[in-house]
Amino acid sequence: MPTLFWLDHSDQFMTALATIGLALSFLMMLGPGMNAFVVAIIWLIYQSFVQVGQLFYGYGWEMQTLETLFIATFTCPAFGTANSLHAKSPPSIVSVLLLLWLEFR
C-alpha cells in the first residue's frame, strides 16, 4: 500500500508527520481549517501510519477512523471554512447517509 514513509523512514520524518497531523487536527477542531483539503491530508498521514504500524494498527477502529476521514473529505467544503460555506452549499446527501451508516455500524 502507498505510504508517505516511502519518501523517508527516519525518526525525524515520523515525528514531523505526527506533528503536522496533530496541528491540522487542532486547526480543524477550532473551525478555520475544516475543509476537504485539510481532511484529505490528515487521512493521508494517518493512512501512512496505519500501513507501517502493521500489528499495532491491526484493530478494527483504525480502519473505521480511516473510513470516517475519507467520507468526511466529501462532507466538508472543498475550500474555505465549514461555517461560511455550508449555508450556501450543504454537504451531499450521499456523504451524510454514509456517515449515518457508519455510525449505525
C-alpha positions in Angstrom: 0.0 0.0 0.0 1.2 3.5 -0.7 2.6 5.4 2.3 4.4 8.7 2.9 7.2 6.7 4.5 8.4 5.6 1.1 9.8 9.1 0.9 11.7 8.9 4.1 11.6 6.5 7.0 13.7 8.3 9.7 12.5 9.1 13.2 12.6 12.8 12.4 10.2 12.4 9.4 7.9 10.2 11.5 7.9 12.9 14.2 7.3 15.6 11.7 4.3 13.8 10.2 2.8 13.2 13.6 3.3 16.9 14.5 1.7 18.0 11.2 -1.2 15.7 11.7 -1.7 16.9 15.3 -1.5 20.6 14.2 -4.0 20.1 11.4 -6.4 18.2 13.7 -6.4 21.1 16.2 -6.9 23.6 13.4 -9.8 21.5 12.2 -11.3 21.3 15.7 -11.1 25.1 16.1 -13.0 25.6 12.8 -10.9 27.6 10.4 -9.2 24.6 8.9 -12.2 22.5 8.3 -12.2 21.9 4.6 -11.7 18.9 2.4 -8.1 19.6 1.6 -7.1 19.5 5.3 -9.1 16.4 6.0 -7.5 14.7 3.0 -4.0 15.5 4.3 -4.9 14.1 7.7 -6.3 11.0 6.1 -3.1 10.5 4.1 -0.9 10.9 7.2 -3.0 8.5 9.2 -3.1 6.0 6.4 0.7 6.1 6.3 1.0 5.4 10.0 -1.6 2.5 9.7 0.3 0.9 6.8 3.7 0.9 8.6 2.2 0.1 12.0 1.3 -3.4 10.9 0.3 -5.4 14.0 0.0 -2.4 16.3 -2.6 -0.8 14.0 -4.5 -4.1 13.3 -7.6 -3.3 15.3 -11.0 -2.5 13.8 -11.1 1.1 14.9 -8.1 2.0 12.7 -10.0 1.2 9.5 -13.2 2.8 10.8 -11.3 6.0 11.6 -9.8 6.0 8.1 -13.3 5.4 6.6 -14.7 8.3 8.6 -12.0 10.6 7.5 -12.5 9.5 3.8 -16.2 10.2 4.0 -15.6 13.5 5.8 -13.5 14.6 2.9 -16.6 14.7 0.8 -18.8 16.2 3.5 -16.6 19.2 4.2 -16.4 22.1 1.7 -13.6 22.0 -0.8 -12.1 25.3 0.3 -12.8 27.9 2.9 -14.4 27.0 6.2 -17.4 24.9 7.1 -19.1 27.8 8.9 -19.0 30.1 6.0 -19.9 27.7 3.2 -22.3 25.2 4.5 -25.2 27.6 4.3 -24.5 28.2 0.6 -23.5 24.6 -0.4 -24.7 21.9 2.0 -22.9 18.6 2.0 -24.2 16.0 -0.4 -26.9 13.7 0.8 -24.8 10.6 -0.1 -21.9 11.6 2.2 -24.4 12.3 5.0 -26.1 8.9 4.5 -22.7 7.2 4.5 -21.8 8.9 7.8 -25.1 7.8 9.3 -24.5 4.2 8.1 -21.0 4.3 9.6 -22.5 5.5 12.9 -25.1 2.7 12.8 -22.4 0.0 12.2 
